[in-house]
Amino acid sequence: MFAKLESIEKKYEELEAQLADPSVFDDQERYRKLTKTHADLGEIVRVFREYRTMDRNLAENREMFDDPDPEIRQMARAEADELRASLPRLEEQLRILLLPKDPLDDKNIILEIRAGTGGEEAALFAADLFRMYSRFAETKGWRLEVLSSSDTGTGGFKEIIANISGNKVYSQLKYESGIHRVQRVPATESQGRIHTSAVTVAILPEAEEVEVELRPEDLRIDVFRSSGPGGQSVNTTDSAIRVTHMPSGLVVICQDEKSQHKNKAKALKVLRSRLFQIEQDKADKEMSDARRAQVGSGDRSGRIRTYNFPQSRVSDHRINLTLHCLDEILQGDLEELVEALVAHFQAEALKLQADA
């Protein structure tokens, strides 16, 4: 492991030397790639240098164990104990940083939320989840753009699709895909009975045009007039777009914009990401179980989390984590959940690496 770390540090120093050369600014594409690689290696080099400094300090302290001054011996042993306790933590951190990176982690995402079983209550919870992710995105400094929505007219969503862009969005939200279950008393429930509803969340890595080619002959594009809840007309022009991808049968509808051109662009963005995800799923199935765990691919069909309102409880069933702060989580405070999920799947990947 340490030979690999030394090689990474050497590469990092070479990148620093290249970035210090003023001529690198003349080629902006090269400069962008160099700065990205330099930034990607920065964290692991920082931790490795911290580890090496502590290891060196520990060796120096050991040399003072036989010092004639008893106070110096006592101080050296106390510092050595602290250093010995810190080194395993840093070594574990280095092992995690050396794990194979998910190539999709840097991508923006397409967020899809759909009401499942539970009727209007499920639609209302779909709106709650959308607000939760919107507020989390805001705290992270990410940009969110609604691509398509189908509301119920009473504050809920049958479906809402959004694009979230920013720094490493997919790496933070990729574990949110799955069935989110809610247990609460609906406002219309006079007997105070708790109802259980479900909402499906899909996190798709945003696909670039170069990654997924959409051939015109594979697409059927229908134009129609947008409509709102209850058949209410939203636009007075035929601006809504339905795109059907003939080979796969996938259908995407976008009608939020008044511009036909904008709706088409949004629909194609969603279609491209869905097709990209299909290809990723195929690739994952061909990989070993170990590799699948390392890239964090999960079964999107499974129930992943329960939100229990009477107990103010949120339980993530994949990692046996229960938090009693439901209001804060629905307000977008997802940091503890996200960090716990990332740590869990990193630990699983380390186990698989050790067994390999």
Residue pairs with C-beta under 8 A, 6 or more apart in sequence:
1 94
1 95
1 98
4 98
5 44
5 48
5 94
5 98
8 41
8 44
8 45
8 48
9 45
9 48
9 49
11 41
12 38
12 41
12 42
12 45
15 34
15 37
15 38
15 41
16 38
18 24
18 34
19 31
19 34
19 35
19 38
24 30
24 31
24 34
25 31
43 97
44 94
44 97
44 98
47 90
47 93
47 94
47 97
48 94
50 90
51 87
51 90
51 91
51 94
54 83
54 86
54 87
54 90
55 83
55 87
57 79
57 83
58 80
58 83
58 84
58 87
61 76
61 77
61 79
61 80
61 83
62 76
62 80
64 72
64 73
64 75
64 76
65 73
65 76
65 77
65 80
66 73
67 73
67 76
95 350
95 353
96 346
96 350
99 294
99 346
99 349
99 350
99 353
100 294
100 295
102 170
102 171
102 174
102 294
102 295
102 296
104 170
104 174
104 205
104 280
104 295
105 168
105 170
105 171
105 174
106 168
106 170
106 171
107 169
107 170
107 205
107 206
108 163
108 164
108 165
108 166
108 169
108 170
108 205
108 206
109 163
109 164
109 169
109 170
109 173
109 174
109 203
109 204
109 205
109 206
110 147
110 161
110 162
110 163
110 202
110 203
110 204
110 205
110 206
110 269
110 270
110 273
110 274
111 133
111 161
111 162
111 163
111 164
111 173
111 201
111 202
111 203
111 204
112 159
112 160
112 161
112 200
112 201
112 202
112 204
113 126
113 129
113 130
113 133
113 157
113 159
113 160
113 161
113 199
113 200
113 201
113 202
114 126
114 158
114 159
114 199
114 200
114 202
115 122
115 123
115 125
115 126
115 156
115 157
115 158
115 159
115 197
115 199
116 122
116 179
116 197
116 198
116 199
116 200
117 197
117 198
118 125
118 182
118 195
118 196
118 197
118 198
119 197
120 152
120 154
120 156
120 186
121 182
121 184
121 186
121 195
121 197
122 156
122 182
122 197
122 198
122 199
123 152
123 154
123 156
123 157
123 158
124 154
124 155
124 156
125 156
125 180
125 182
125 197
125 199
125 307
126 156
126 157
126 158
126 159
126 160
126 199
127 155
127 156
127 157
127 160
128 182
128 330
129 180
129 199
129 201
130 157
130 160
130 162
131 330
131 332
132 329
132 330
132 331
132 332
132 334
133 144
133 162
133 164
133 173
133 176
133 332
134 144
134 162
134 332
135 331
135 332
136 332
136 333
136 334
137 143
137 144
137 164
137 166
137 169
137 332
138 144
138 332
139 332
139 333
140 166
140 167
140 169
140 172
141 166
141 167
142 164
142 165
142 166
142 167
142 169
143 164
143 165
143 166
144 162
144 163
144 164
145 162
145 163
145 165
146 160
146 161
146 162
146 256
147 161
147 162
147 163
147 254
147 256
147 266
147 267
147 269
147 270
148 159
148 160
148 161
148 252
148 253
148 254
148 255
148 256
148 266
148 267
148 270
149 157
149 159
149 160
149 161
149 256
150 157
150 158
150 159
150 160
151 157
151 158
151 160
151 228
151 229
152 158
152 229
153 228
153 229
153 230
161 270
163 206
163 269
164 173
165 206
170 203
170 205
171 342
172 338
172 342
173 203
173 338
174 203
174 205
174 296
175 296
175 298
175 304
175 318
175 338
175 341
175 342
175 345
176 201
176 203
176 304
177 201
177 202
177 203
177 298
177 300
177 304
178 200
178 201
178 298
178 299
178 300
178 301
178 302
178 303
178 304
178 305
179 198
179 199
179 200
179 201
179 301
179 302
179 303
179 304
180 198
180 199
180 200
180 201
180 304
180 305
180 306
180 307
181 196
181 197
181 198
181 199
181 303
181 305
181 306
181 307
182 196
182 197
182 198
182 199
182 306
182 307
182 309
183 194
183 195
183 196
183 306
183 307
183 308
183 309
183 310
184 194
184 195
184 307
184 308
184 309
184 310
185 192
185 193
185 194
185 195
185 309
185 310
186 195
189 195
194 310
198 303
200 300
202 277
202 300
204 273
204 274
204 276
204 277
205 273
205 276
205 277
205 280
206 269
206 273
207 272
207 273
207 275
207 276
209 272
211 272
211 276
212 272
212 273
212 275
212 276
212 279
214 245
214 268
214 271
214 272
214 275
218 245
218 246
218 247
219 243
219 244
219 245
219 246
220 243
220 244
220 246
221 241
221 242
221 243
221 244
221 264
222 241
222 242
222 244
223 238
223 239
223 240
223 241
223 242
223 260
224 238
224 240
224 242
225 233
225 235
225 236
225 237
225 238
225 239
225 240
226 233
226 234
226 235
226 239
226 240
226 255
226 256
227 233
227 234
227 240
227 255
228 234
234 255
235 255
235 258
237 258
237 260
238 260
239 255
239 257
239 258
239 259
239 260
239 263
240 253
240 254
240 255
240 263
241 253
241 254
241 255
241 260
241 263
241 264
241 267
242 251
242 252
242 253
242 267
243 251
243 252
243 253
243 264
243 267
243 268
243 271
244 250
244 251
245 251
245 271
245 275
248 275
248 278
250 271
250 274
250 275
252 267
252 268
252 270
252 271
252 274
253 267
254 263
254 264
254 266
254 267
254 270
255 263
256 263
256 266
257 263
257 266
280 297
281 297
284 292
284 295
284 297
287 295
289 352
290 352
290 353
290 355
290 356
293 345
293 348
293 349
293 352
294 349
294 352
294 353
296 345
298 304
298 318
303 317
304 316
304 317
304 318
305 314
305 315
305 316
305 317
306 313
306 314
306 315
306 317
307 313
307 314
307 326
307 329
307 330
308 314
308 315
308 326
309 326
311 324
312 324
312 325
312 326
312 327
313 322
313 323
313 324
313 326
314 322
314 323
314 324
314 325
314 326
314 329
314 337
315 321
315 322
315 323
316 322
316 337
316 340
316 341
318 341
318 344
319 340
319 341
319 344
321 337
321 340
323 329
323 336
323 337
325 333
329 337
